Amino acid sequence: GSIFMEGDDYYGIITNYHVASGSGTSVFVDTWNYGRQNSRISTKVSKSWFTSGKSRDIAIMKIPKTDLPGEMPVIPLAPYGSSEKLEVGQTVFTVGCSNGRWPRLRVGNILKVTKGLIYYEPTSIGGDSGGPVYSADGKTQIGLTAWSIGLNGKTVGLAMTSDRVHD
């Protein structure tokens, strides 16, 4: 997941429903700050949405700021309506825990944008679910990785656009 919003006394972390489950579910969250892993935090899913066939797969946790060691980097979710500006060929990068490993950055390109979904390369790998898709400059979260899917005979990554997440 990624820290995408900040309240007066908490950080909001977004991931997928299929990763964290429904509202009220107890989960553990590992946070990373500037390449260092913080301690594991026990929390609950505060809100979640899952709509089969509509590609809505979202869970949000709130972490009290006092549970974390200092300021955390918050990269905002792109404003509603900005998904219309996404273009085929645009460079993006994803962060995920592929195969359960430490978070890693992968750079790729948008292949297709349709119906609130971003198809991109490289494909997402088990453990990447719920990870952010960032603009090439890293200043905005433009999507939320959810699955891998077949497109034109190959397997590619699939993410919900920021507009789909806002919905």
C-alpha positions in Angstrom: 0.0 0.0 0.0 0.9 3.6 0.1 0.4 6.6 2.4 -1.9 8.8 0.3 -3.6 11.1 2.8 -2.8 12.8 6.0 -5.2 13.9 8.8 -4.3 16.0 11.8 -3.4 12.9 13.9 -3.2 10.0 11.4 -1.9 8.8 8.0 -4.3 7.0 5.6 -2.8 4.0 3.9 -4.5 2.5 0.9 -4.2 -1.1 -0.4 -6.6 -3.7 -2.0 -9.5 -5.4 -0.3 -8.2 -8.7 -1.5 -5.0 -7.9 0.5 -6.5 -6.5 3.8 -10.1 -7.7 3.7 -13.2 -5.9 4.8 -13.9 -3.0 7.2 -13.1 -3.8 10.8 -10.6 -6.6 9.9 -7.4 -6.6 12.1 -4.2 -6.3 10.0 -0.5 -5.7 10.5 1.1 -2.9 8.5 4.8 -2.6 7.9 5.9 0.9 6.9 9.1 2.0 5.2 10.6 5.4 5.4 13.6 6.4 3.3 14.7 2.8 2.8 14.3 1.8 6.4 11.6 -0.5 7.7 9.7 0.7 10.7 8.2 -1.6 13.3 5.1 -3.6 12.5 1.9 -1.8 13.5 -1.4 -3.5 14.4 -4.5 -1.7 13.1 -7.9 -2.3 11.5 -9.3 -1.7 8.1 -11.3 1.5 8.5 -13.1 1.4 5.1 -13.2 -1.0 2.2 -14.9 -1.5 -1.1 -15.1 -4.6 -3.3 -17.4 -4.7 -6.3 -17.0 -7.8 -8.5 -17.1 -7.0 -12.2 -16.5 -3.3 -11.5 -12.8 -3.6 -10.6 -13.3 -1.9 -7.2 -10.9 -3.5 -4.8 -9.9 -1.0 -2.1 -9.1 -1.0 1.7 -8.0 1.9 3.8 -6.3 1.8 7.2 -5.6 4.8 9.4 -2.4 4.8 11.4 -2.0 7.3 14.3 1.0 9.5 13.7 2.3 8.7 17.2 2.7 5.1 16.1 5.3 6.1 13.5 8.9 7.4 13.9 8.6 10.9 12.6 7.2 12.4 9.4 6.3 10.0 6.7 6.4 10.8 2.9 2.8 11.4 1.7 2.3 11.2 -2.1 -1.2 12.4 -2.9 -3.7 10.6 -5.0 -4.1 12.4 -8.3 -7.1 14.8 -8.3 -10.4 13.5 -9.7 -10.5 14.0 -13.4 -6.8 13.7 -14.0 -7.1 10.1 -15.3 -8.4 11.6 -18.5 -4.8 12.9 -19.1 -3.2 9.4 -18.9 -1.7 8.4 -22.3 -0.5 5.2 -23.9 3.3 5.1 -23.7 3.5 7.3 -20.7 6.2 6.2 -18.2 5.0 5.1 -14.8 6.6 3.4 -11.9 5.2 1.0 -9.4 6.3 0.0 -5.9 5.5 -3.5 -4.6 6.7 -6.4 -2.5 7.0 -8.8 -5.4 7.0 -12.4 -4.2 7.0 -11.2 -0.6 10.3 -9.4 -0.9 11.2 -6.0 0.4 9.6 -3.1 -1.6 11.1 -2.5 -5.0 10.6 0.0 -7.7 9.8 -1.0 -11.3 9.6 1.3 -14.2 7.2 0.7 -17.1 4.8 2.2 -19.6 1.0 2.5 -19.9 -0.3 0.2 -22.6 -4.0 1.1 -22.4 -6.4 3.1 -20.3 -10.1 2.3 -20.3 -13.1 2.1 -17.9 -11.1 3.3 -14.9 -8.3 0.8 -15.4 -4.6 1.2 -16.4 -3.0 -1.7 -18.3 0.8 -1.4 -18.0 4.1 -3.2 -18.3 5.9 -4.8 -16.6 3.3 -7.2 -15.3 2.4 -7.1 -11.6 3.7 -10.0 -9.6 2.1 -11.7 -6.5 2.9 -9.3 -3.6 2.5 -6.2 -5.8 -1.2 -6.0 -5.1 -2.3 -2.8 -3.4 0.9 -1.0 -4.3 0.9 2.4 -5.9 1.3 3.4 -9.5 3.1 6.7 -9.7 3.6 9.4 -12.3 7.0 9.4 -13.8 8.0 12.4 -11.7 6.9 10.5 -8.5 4.8 13.4 -7.3 1.4 11.8 -7.7 -0.2 8.4 -7.3 -2.1 7.8 -10.5 -3.3 4.3 -9.7 -3.5 1.3 -7.4 -2.2 -2.0 -8.6 -4.7 -4.8 -8.3 -4.0 -7.7 -10.6 -2.2 -9.0 -13.7 -4.3 -9.7 -16.8 -3.9 -10.9 -20.4 -3.7 -8.3 -23.1 -2.8 -9.0 -26.7 -1.4 -12.4 -25.9 0.8 -11.4 -23.0 0.4 -10.8 -19.2 0.5 -7.2 -18.1 -0.2 -5.3 -14.9 -3.7 -3.9 -14.1 -4.4 -1.0 -11.8 -7.4 1.1 -10.9 -7.0 4.7 -12.0 -7.0 7.4 -9.3 -10.5 8.3 -10.6 -11.7 4.8 -9.9 -10.2 5.0 -6.4 -11.9 8.3 -5.8 -15.2 6.8 -7.0 
